[in-house]
Amino acid sequence: MKGAGGTDGGIGQFFLGLAMLCGGLYLLLNAISVTSSFGFDLPLYGMSLFGFHYAVTSGMVMFPFMIGVAMLFYNGRSVIGWLLAALALVALIAGVIASLRFNLRAMSAFDLITILVLTVGGLGLFLRSLKSSGGL
């Protein structure tokens, strides 16, 4: 009978490693808080040119979107309308993702060591179960 991954590795190691890995990743992801500084009046993109700083806010990105949607309602086959609407949506989504901040919550050293041992130890057990036990 073959073990995990069709090798001679142990099925028990496979499931124990998988459970440890999932538990460690869950605790790690649960300890991360995500905040956003996204707003329609905050700069989304910026550039400096000739000593001046130009900022494009997320509200400004809505103007090409609205123009594109209006063009599409007037003529559904308008290539320029589709491009304006699609590119404005891509810019808006990219701005939202770029404004995200990830912070690790305050925890004790024991909590962090437990998370790391579960994650890395589970990964090691999981990968060892996929290796054939007969030789290298």
Stockholm file with secondary structure:
# STOCKHOLM 1.0

chainA/1-136         MKGAGGTDGGIGQFFLGLAMLCGGLYLLLNAISVTSSFGFDLPLYGMSLFGFHYAVTSGMVMFPFMIGVAMLFYNGRSVIGWLLAALALVALIAGVIASLRFNLRAMSAFDLITILVLTVGGLGLFLRSLKSSGGL
#=GR chainA/1-136 SS CCCGGGSSSCHHHHHHHHHHHHHHHHHHHHTEEEEECCCTTSEEEEEEETTEEEEEEHHHHHHHHHHHHHHHHHCTTCHHHHHHHHHHHHHHHHHHHHTEEEEECCCCHHHHHHHHHHHHHHHHHHHHHTSCSSCC
#=GC SS_cons         CCCGGGSSSCHHHHHHHHHHHHHHHHHHHHTEEEEECCCTTSEEEEEEETTEEEEEEHHHHHHHHHHHHHHHHHCTTCHHHHHHHHHHHHHHHHHHHHTEEEEECCCCHHHHHHHHHHHHHHHHHHHHHTSCSSCC
//
